[in-house]
Amino acid sequence: MTENHGAVGKYLEALDHELRKVPPARREAVVADLAEHIDEARERGRSDDQIIAGLGPVQAIAAEVQADFADGAVEMEQRAKRKVLGFIALAAGVLAAVVDTWIYPSLNVDEFWPDWLHSSAINYDASTRFGAGLMLLFLLPGLMVAAGSMMKSPAARICRTVAAVIVTALPFVIGFNLGVFYLPLIVAAWMIVGVSYPRQQRAQGRRHLPLRMTAGLAAGVPAAALLAGLATGTVETGVLGITVLAVLVLAAVGAILGLRAAYWVLAACGALLLVASVFDMGMLVLGFWIAGTIYFFAGLAGLLRLQPAQKA
């Protein structure tokens, strides 16, 4: 091993300092590999000055190492996000299958459910078109999108894009009465496609501004409508109404400011609305489903895009 003295020692110390933002294990491995390379060069009769001159500035080596590490970190982050979105896509397919199966009593599934969970009288003739395969219309696309999110092959991006196109086309094929329940799955599929392609970071002051404004509007518009209803008396003033108004206002302001807690609130509200679709099989089911999708994915997008603050 190279002795840590003279010009070579200073060179290695300078490299170690330049790599201070790289994890210690990776930094130590790079310095050790370079020291071994220097030893081999010495054995071939090269002087320390010749070796250092051949290696070049430590800044150039550090920049290359940091770039490789950053690429690996980005890929790991993207893979983790795809897995989360893949699980959500599968869950969306399962939930849509449950909701739509319960909606159609002609499928004779009422006898399997508790008495306090009543199916709706709404029937869009889905049972005559799809029969028992109704659940598979949602489960199989969910599985397809989830499987694409886990792929690591060179063709993975193409497969994810094809899956997103297929689930987007399904409402046009089977009709929008059923097709509206593909909405969470469609959003998840295209988010998986988007995560697969790295984006250049914008200037700090403008970073994620469209996302923050969209999320703020998602919470702010219902808050304004609720406030107007409370002011005019069309909505009864009570603890629940005031609480919901306060939560929406705080979520809207927090989302615009880029606070992660606000996006957690939006995602939680969206998830509650989607689950509520199972328990309200009347005309509100579509409102719950669409609003839940908007809230949930607005919150999820913020959580995936806005990283926790890091110390310099």
C-alpha positions as CSV (number, residue, x, y, z in Angstrom):
1,M,0.0,0.0,0.0
2,T,1.2,3.5,-0.8
3,E,2.7,5.3,2.1
4,N,0.9,8.5,2.9
5,H,3.7,11.0,2.6
6,G,5.1,13.5,0.1
7,A,3.4,14.6,-3.0
8,V,1.4,11.4,-3.3
9,G,0.1,11.7,0.2
10,K,-1.0,15.2,-0.3
11,Y,-2.7,14.2,-3.6
12,L,-4.6,11.4,-1.9
13,E,-5.6,13.7,1.0
14,A,-6.8,16.3,-1.5
15,L,-8.9,13.7,-3.3
16,D,-10.4,12.5,0.0
17,H,-11.4,16.1,0.8
18,E,-12.9,16.6,-2.6
19,L,-15.0,13.5,-2.1
20,R,-16.3,14.6,1.3
21,K,-19.9,14.6,0.1
22,V,-19.7,11.0,-1.1
23,P,-20.6,8.3,1.4
24,P,-17.5,7.3,3.5
25,A,-17.5,3.7,2.2
26,R,-17.5,4.8,-1.4
27,R,-14.9,7.5,-0.7
28,E,-12.5,5.1,1.1
29,A,-12.8,2.6,-1.8
30,V,-12.0,5.2,-4.4
31,V,-8.9,6.4,-2.5
32,A,-7.7,2.9,-1.8
33,D,-8.1,1.9,-5.5
34,L,-6.1,5.0,-6.5
35,A,-3.4,4.2,-4.0
36,E,-3.1,0.7,-5.4
37,H,-2.9,2.1,-8.9
38,I,0.0,4.4,-7.7
39,D,1.8,1.4,-6.2
40,E,1.6,-0.5,-9.4
41,A,2.9,2.5,-11.4
42,R,5.8,2.8,-8.9
43,E,6.7,-0.8,-9.5
44,R,6.9,-0.1,-13.2
45,G,9.6,2.5,-12.4
46,R,7.5,5.7,-12.7
47,S,8.3,8.6,-10.4
48,D,5.6,10.2,-8.1
49,D,5.7,13.3,-10.2
50,Q,5.0,11.4,-13.4
51,I,2.2,9.4,-11.7
52,I,0.5,12.6,-10.4
53,A,0.9,14.3,-13.7
54,G,-0.7,11.3,-15.5
55,L,-3.6,11.2,-13.0
56,G,-4.5,14.8,-13.6
57,P,-6.2,17.2,-11.1
58,V,-8.0,15.7,-8.1
59,Q,-11.0,17.9,-9.0
60,A,-11.4,16.0,-12.3
61,I,-11.3,12.6,-10.6
62,A,-13.6,13.7,-7.9
63,A,-16.1,15.1,-10.4
64,E,-16.2,11.8,-12.3
65,V,-16.7,9.8,-9.1
66,Q,-19.4,12.2,-7.9
67,A,-21.2,12.0,-11.3
68,D,-21.2,8.2,-11.2
69,F,-22.4,8.2,-7.7
70,A,-25.2,10.7,-8.5
71,D,-26.3,8.6,-11.5
72,G,-26.5,5.5,-9.3
73,A,-28.4,7.4,-6.6
74,V,-30.9,8.8,-9.1
75,E,-31.5,5.3,-10.5
76,M,-32.1,3.9,-7.0
77,E,-34.5,6.7,-6.3
78,Q,-36.4,6.2,-9.5
79,R,-36.6,2.5,-8.8
80,A,-38.0,3.1,-5.3
81,K,-40.6,5.5,-6.7
82,R,-41.7,3.1,-9.4
83,K,-42.2,0.4,-6.8
84,V,-44.4,2.7,-4.7
85,L,-46.4,3.7,-7.8
86,G,-46.6,0.0,-8.9
87,F,-48.1,-0.9,-5.6
88,I,-50.6,2.0,-5.8
89,A,-51.6,0.9,-9.3
90,L,-52.3,-2.6,-8.1
91,A,-54.3,-1.3,-5.1
92,A,-56.2,1.1,-7.5
93,G,-57.1,-1.9,-9.7
94,V,-58.3,-4.0,-6.7
95,L,-60.3,-1.1,-5.2
96,A,-61.9,-0.3,-8.6
97,A,-62.8,-4.0,-9.0
98,V,-64.4,-4.1,-5.6
99,V,-66.4,-0.8,-6.1
100,D,-67.6,-1.8,-9.6
101,T,-68.6,-5.3,-8.5
102,W,-70.6,-3.9,-5.6
103,I,-72.3,-1.4,-7.9
104,Y,-73.9,-4.0,-10.1
105,P,-76.3,-6.1,-8.1
106,S,-77.2,-8.2,-11.1
107,L,-73.9,-10.0,-10.6
108,N,-75.4,-11.7,-7.6
109,V,-72.6,-10.7,-5.2
110,D,-74.8,-9.1,-2.5
111,E,-75.1,-12.3,-0.6
112,F,-71.4,-12.2,0.1
113,W,-71.3,-8.8,1.8
114,P,-72.5,-7.6,5.2
115,D,-76.1,-6.2,5.4
116,W,-74.8,-2.7,6.2
117,L,-72.9,-2.6,2.8
118,H,-75.6,-2.2,0.2
119,S,-74.9,-2.3,-3.5
120,S,-76.3,0.5,-5.6
121,A,-79.3,0.2,-7.9
122,I,-77.2,1.8,-10.6
123,N,-76.7,-0.6,-13.5
124,Y,-75.1,0.3,-16.8
125,D,-75.6,-3.2,-18.3
126,A,-72.0,-4.1,-17.5
127,S,-73.0,-7.5,-16.3
128,T,-74.5,-8.4,-19.6
129,R,-71.4,-7.2,-21.5
130,F,-68.7,-8.6,-19.2
131,G,-70.4,-11.0,-16.7
132,A,-68.1,-12.4,-14.0
133,G,-65.2,-11.0,-15.9
134,L,-66.0,-7.5,-14.6
135,M,-63.5,-7.7,-11.8
136,L,-60.8,-8.9,-14.2
137,L,-61.3,-5.7,-16.3
138,F,-59.7,-3.8,-13.4
139,L,-57.5,-6.4,-11.8
140,L,-55.6,-7.4,-15.0
141,P,-54.7,-3.8,-16.0
142,G,-53.6,-3.1,-12.4
143,L,-51.3,-6.2,-12.5
144,M,-50.0,-5.2,-15.9
145,V,-49.0,-1.6,-14.7
146,A,-47.6,-3.0,-11.5
147,A,-45.5,-5.6,-13.3
148,G,-44.1,-2.9,-15.6
149,S,-43.0,-0.8,-12.7
150,M,-40.8,-3.7,-11.4
151,M,-39.1,-4.5,-14.7
152,K,-35.4,-3.8,-15.1
153,S,-34.8,-4.9,-18.7
154,P,-33.7,-2.5,-21.4
155,A,-37.2,-2.5,-22.9
156,A,-38.8,-1.6,-19.5
157,R,-39.5,2.0,-20.4
158,I,-41.3,0.9,-23.6
159,C,-43.3,-1.7,-21.7
160,R,-44.4,0.9,-19.1
161,T,-45.4,3.3,-21.8
162,V,-47.4,0.7,-23.7
163,A,-49.1,-0.3,-20.4
164,A,-50.0,3.4,-19.8
165,V,-51.4,3.7,-23.3
166,I,-53.5,0.6,-22.9
167,V,-55.1,1.6,-19.6
168,T,-55.8,5.1,-21.0
169,A,-57.5,3.5,-24.0
170,L,-59.7,1.2,-22.0
171,P,-62.4,3.8,-21.1
172,F,-62.9,4.5,-24.8
173,V,-63.3,0.7,-25.4
174,I,-65.7,-0.3,-22.6
175,G,-67.5,3.0,-22.1
176,F,-67.0,5.9,-19.7
177,N,-69.6,4.7,-17.2
178,L,-67.1,2.0,-16.2
179,G,-64.1,3.8,-17.6
180,V,-64.1,6.6,-15.0
181,F,-63.0,4.0,-12.5
182,Y,-59.8,3.6,-14.4
183,L,-58.8,7.1,-13.5
184,P,-56.5,6.3,-10.6
185,L,-54.8,3.5,-12.5
186,I,-54.3,5.8,-15.5
187,V,-52.7,8.5,-13.4
188,A,-50.4,6.0,-11.7
189,A,-49.4,4.4,-15.0
190,W,-48.3,7.7,-16.5
191,M,-46.5,8.8,-13.3
192,I,-44.5,5.5,-13.5
193,V,-43.6,6.5,-17.1
194,G,-42.6,10.0,-16.0
195,V,-40.5,8.7,-13.1
196,S,-38.6,6.5,-15.6
197,Y,-37.1,9.5,-17.3
198,P,-34.8,11.8,-15.3
199,R,-35.5,15.5,-15.4
200,Q,-33.1,18.4,-15.1
201,Q,-33.5,20.4,-11.9
202,R,-34.9,23.9,-12.3
203,A,-33.7,26.9,-10.5
204,Q,-34.5,26.7,-6.7
205,G,-36.9,29.6,-6.8
206,R,-39.1,28.1,-9.5
207,R,-38.7,24.4,-8.7
208,H,-42.0,22.5,-8.8
209,L,-44.0,25.7,-9.0
210,P,-46.7,24.2,-11.3
211,L,-47.1,21.2,-9.0
212,R,-47.3,23.4,-5.9
213,M,-49.9,25.7,-7.5
214,T,-52.0,22.8,-8.8
215,A,-52.0,21.1,-5.4
216,G,-52.9,24.4,-3.8
217,L,-55.9,24.9,-6.1
218,A,-57.0,21.3,-5.5
219,A,-57.4,22.1,-1.8
220,G,-58.2,25.8,-2.2
221,V,-61.2,25.6,-4.5
222,P,-63.2,23.2,-2.3
223,A,-62.2,25.4,0.7
224,A,-63.5,28.5,-1.0
225,A,-66.8,26.7,-2.0
226,L,-67.2,25.5,1.6
227,L,-66.5,28.9,3.0
228,A,-69.1,30.4,0.7
229,G,-71.6,27.8,1.8
230,L,-70.9,28.5,5.5
231,A,-71.2,32.3,4.8
232,T,-74.5,32.0,3.0
233,G,-76.0,29.4,5.3
234,T,-76.4,26.7,2.6
235,V,-74.0,24.6,4.6
236,E,-74.7,24.2,8.3
237,T,-72.1,25.7,10.6
238,G,-70.7,23.1,12.9
239,V,-67.6,21.5,14.2
240,L,-67.2,19.2,11.2
241,G,-67.6,22.0,8.7
242,I,-65.2,24.3,10.5
243,T,-62.7,21.5,10.9
244,V,-62.8,20.5,7.2
245,L,-62.5,24.1,6.2
246,A,-59.4,24.6,8.4
247,V,-57.8,21.5,7.1
248,L,-58.4,22.5,3.4
249,V,-57.1,26.0,3.9
250,L,-54.0,24.8,5.8
251,A,-53.4,22.1,3.1
252,A,-53.7,24.7,0.3
253,V,-51.4,27.2,1.9
254,G,-48.9,24.5,2.8
255,A,-48.9,22.9,-0.7
256,I,-48.2,26.3,-2.3
257,L,-45.3,26.8,0.1
258,G,-44.0,23.3,-0.7
259,L,-44.5,21.9,2.8
260,R,-44.4,18.0,2.8
261,A,-46.9,17.8,5.6
262,A,-49.5,19.5,3.4
263,Y,-49.0,16.9,0.7
264,W,-49.4,14.1,3.3
265,V,-52.7,15.7,4.2
266,L,-53.9,15.8,0.6
267,A,-52.9,12.2,0.0
268,A,-54.6,11.1,3.1
269,C,-57.8,13.0,2.2
270,G,-57.7,11.5,-1.3
271,A,-57.3,7.9,0.1
272,L,-60.2,8.4,2.4
273,L,-62.5,9.6,-0.4
274,L,-61.5,6.7,-2.6
275,V,-62.2,4.2,0.2
276,A,-65.5,6.1,0.9
277,S,-66.6,5.1,-2.6
278,V,-67.0,1.5,-1.3
279,F,-69.4,2.6,1.4
280,D,-71.5,5.1,-0.6
281,M,-73.0,3.4,-3.6
282,G,-75.3,6.2,-4.6
283,M,-74.7,9.0,-7.0
284,L,-71.9,10.4,-4.8
285,V,-69.7,7.5,-5.7
286,L,-68.4,9.2,-8.8
287,G,-67.8,12.4,-7.0
288,F,-65.9,10.6,-4.2
289,W,-63.9,8.7,-6.8
290,I,-62.9,11.6,-9.0
291,A,-62.2,14.0,-6.0
292,G,-60.3,11.2,-4.2
293,T,-58.1,10.6,-7.3
294,I,-57.3,14.3,-7.6
295,Y,-56.4,14.8,-4.0
296,F,-54.5,11.6,-3.6
297,F,-52.3,12.0,-6.6
298,A,-51.7,15.7,-6.0
299,G,-50.4,14.8,-2.6
300,L,-48.4,11.8,-3.8
301,A,-46.8,13.9,-6.6
302,G,-45.7,16.4,-4.1
303,L,-44.3,13.7,-1.8
304,L,-42.4,12.1,-4.6
305,R,-41.0,15.3,-6.2
306,L,-40.3,17.4,-3.1
307,Q,-37.4,15.9,-1.3
308,P,-36.8,16.6,2.4
309,A,-34.5,19.5,3.2
310,Q,-30.8,18.4,3.4
311,K,-28.0,20.0,5.2
312,A,-25.2,21.4,3.1
